[in-house]
């Protein structure tokens, strides 16, 4: 074989080797881009999960106070207005209970805890729990007639459904 033939053969080997290296570089570049995109998605997901964890961390704590707020509401409902106006002690006691209830409501709103009181609204199985159905003249079927216990949610997460009575068609 002459030196000219060797010169011709060598560039062909380099071209094949260069093509293989270019293909490998392209694959590695693609793999790097995919890994970077995956890392960015992981960063976003972690940030979102951390934000949700902070937002909903107090959910269990708030659930414990829902019964306290219910008790305060029942205490206020149990004393008729006429007795409050006649008895200075009852009036003062009810004002104190009402202020305490309002303070709970204020703190709940600071943490995005919202009361669900759906009287005269359409029944929503995502937010309400139907305890019973009653025939009703003025409300259409599927409307909430009475709220037996208010519900609560924090952000878009339900803490407790509202316990309701739902209207049904009269027989």
C-alpha positions as CSV (number, residue, x, y, z in Angstrom):
1,X,0.0,0.0,0.0
2,X,1.3,3.4,-0.9
3,X,1.4,6.4,1.3
4,X,-1.3,8.1,-0.8
5,X,-3.7,5.2,-0.1
6,X,-3.0,5.5,3.6
7,X,-3.7,9.2,3.5
8,X,-7.0,8.5,1.9
9,X,-8.0,5.8,4.3
10,X,-7.2,7.7,7.5
11,X,-9.6,10.7,6.9
12,X,-12.4,8.2,6.4
13,X,-11.7,6.7,9.8
14,X,-11.6,10.1,11.3
15,X,-14.9,11.0,9.7
16,X,-16.5,7.9,11.1
17,X,-14.9,8.6,14.5
18,X,-16.0,12.3,14.3
19,X,-19.6,11.3,13.4
20,X,-19.7,8.9,16.3
21,X,-18.3,11.6,18.7
22,X,-20.8,14.2,17.3
23,X,-23.7,11.7,17.9
24,X,-22.4,11.0,21.4
25,X,-22.1,14.8,22.1
26,X,-25.7,15.3,20.9
27,X,-26.9,12.5,23.1
28,X,-25.0,13.9,26.1
29,X,-26.3,17.4,25.4
30,X,-29.9,16.0,25.2
31,X,-29.4,14.1,28.4
32,X,-28.1,17.2,30.1
33,X,-31.0,19.3,29.0
34,X,-33.5,16.7,30.2
35,X,-31.7,16.4,33.6
36,X,-31.7,20.2,33.9
37,X,-35.5,20.3,33.1
38,X,-36.2,17.5,35.6
39,X,-34.2,19.3,38.2
40,X,-36.1,22.6,37.6
41,X,-39.4,20.6,37.8
42,X,-38.3,19.1,41.1
43,X,-37.4,22.5,42.5
44,X,-40.8,23.9,41.5
45,X,-42.6,20.9,43.0
46,X,-40.6,21.1,46.2
47,X,-41.3,24.8,46.5
48,X,-45.1,24.2,46.0
49,X,-45.1,21.3,48.5
50,X,-43.3,23.5,51.1
51,X,-45.7,26.3,50.5
52,X,-48.7,23.9,51.0
53,X,-47.1,22.4,54.1
54,X,-46.8,25.9,55.6
55,X,-50.3,26.8,54.6
56,X,-52.0,23.7,55.9
57,X,-49.7,23.0,58.9
58,X,-52.2,24.6,61.3
59,X,-55.2,22.6,60.0
60,X,-55.0,20.1,62.8
61,X,-54.6,22.8,65.4
62,X,-57.6,24.7,63.9
63,X,-59.8,21.6,63.9
64,X,-59.4,21.4,67.7
65,X,-60.8,24.9,68.1
66,X,-63.8,24.4,65.9
67,X,-65.7,22.8,68.7
68,X,-64.8,25.7,71.0
69,X,-66.2,28.2,68.5
70,X,-69.4,26.0,68.1
71,X,-69.8,26.0,71.9
72,X,-69.5,29.8,72.0
73,X,-72.1,30.1,69.3
74,X,-74.5,27.8,71.1
75,X,-73.9,29.7,74.4
76,X,-75.0,32.9,72.6
77,X,-78.0,31.2,71.0
78,X,-79.1,29.8,74.3
79,X,-79.8,33.2,75.9
80,X,-82.8,35.0,74.4
81,X,-82.4,38.7,73.5
82,X,-85.2,39.8,75.9
83,X,-83.4,38.1,78.9
84,X,-80.1,39.8,77.9
85,X,-81.7,43.2,78.0
86,X,-83.5,42.5,81.3
87,X,-80.4,41.1,83.1
88,X,-77.2,43.2,83.3
89,X,-75.1,40.1,84.2
90,X,-76.4,38.1,81.3
91,X,-75.9,41.0,78.9
92,X,-72.3,41.5,80.1
93,X,-71.6,37.7,79.9
94,X,-73.0,37.5,76.4
95,X,-71.0,40.5,75.3
96,X,-67.8,38.8,76.6
97,X,-68.7,35.5,74.9
98,X,-69.4,37.4,71.7
99,X,-66.1,39.2,71.8
100,X,-64.3,35.9,72.4
101,X,-66.1,34.4,69.4
102,X,-65.2,37.4,67.2
103,X,-61.6,37.1,68.3
104,X,-61.5,33.4,67.2
105,X,-63.1,34.5,63.9
106,X,-60.4,37.2,63.4
107,X,-57.6,34.7,64.1
108,X,-59.2,32.1,61.8
109,X,-59.4,34.7,59.0
110,X,-55.7,35.6,59.4
111,X,-54.9,32.0,58.7
112,X,-57.3,31.7,55.7
113,X,-59.8,29.6,57.7
114,X,-63.3,30.3,56.3
115,X,-66.7,29.4,57.9
116,X,-69.1,27.6,55.7
117,X,-72.7,28.6,56.5
118,X,-74.7,27.6,53.4
119,X,-78.3,28.4,54.5
120,X,-80.6,28.9,51.4
121,X,-77.8,27.9,49.1
122,X,-77.6,24.9,46.8
123,X,-76.3,21.7,48.4
124,X,-72.7,21.0,47.5
125,X,-71.5,17.5,48.4
126,X,-67.9,18.8,48.5
127,X,-68.6,21.2,51.3
128,X,-71.8,20.0,53.0
129,X,-73.0,16.8,54.6
130,X,-76.7,16.2,54.4
131,X,-78.1,15.0,57.7
132,X,-81.7,14.9,56.5
133,X,-84.1,15.9,53.8
134,X,-87.3,17.8,54.6
135,X,-90.3,18.7,52.3
136,X,-90.3,22.5,51.7
137,X,-92.8,24.8,50.1
138,X,-90.6,27.8,49.2
139,X,-87.1,26.3,48.6
140,X,-86.5,24.2,45.5
141,X,-85.2,20.6,46.0
142,X,-81.5,20.4,46.7
143,X,-81.4,23.7,48.6
144,X,-80.0,23.9,52.1
145,X,-82.9,24.5,54.5
146,X,-81.0,24.7,57.8
147,X,-77.4,24.5,59.0
148,X,-77.1,22.3,62.0
149,X,-73.3,22.8,62.3
150,X,-71.2,25.2,60.4
151,X,-68.4,23.8,58.3
152,X,-64.9,25.2,57.9
153,X,-62.2,25.2,55.2
154,X,-58.6,26.4,55.1
155,X,-57.8,27.7,51.7
156,X,-59.3,25.2,49.4
157,X,-59.0,22.3,51.8
158,X,-62.0,21.2,53.8
159,X,-61.5,21.1,57.6
160,X,-65.1,20.0,58.4
161,X,-68.2,19.8,56.2
162,X,-71.3,21.8,57.1
163,X,-74.0,19.5,58.6
164,X,-77.2,20.5,56.8
165,X,-80.8,19.8,56.2
166,X,-81.7,19.7,52.5
167,X,-85.1,20.6,50.9
168,X,-86.9,17.9,48.9
169,X,-90.1,18.0,46.9
170,X,-93.3,17.9,48.8
171,X,-95.1,14.6,48.4
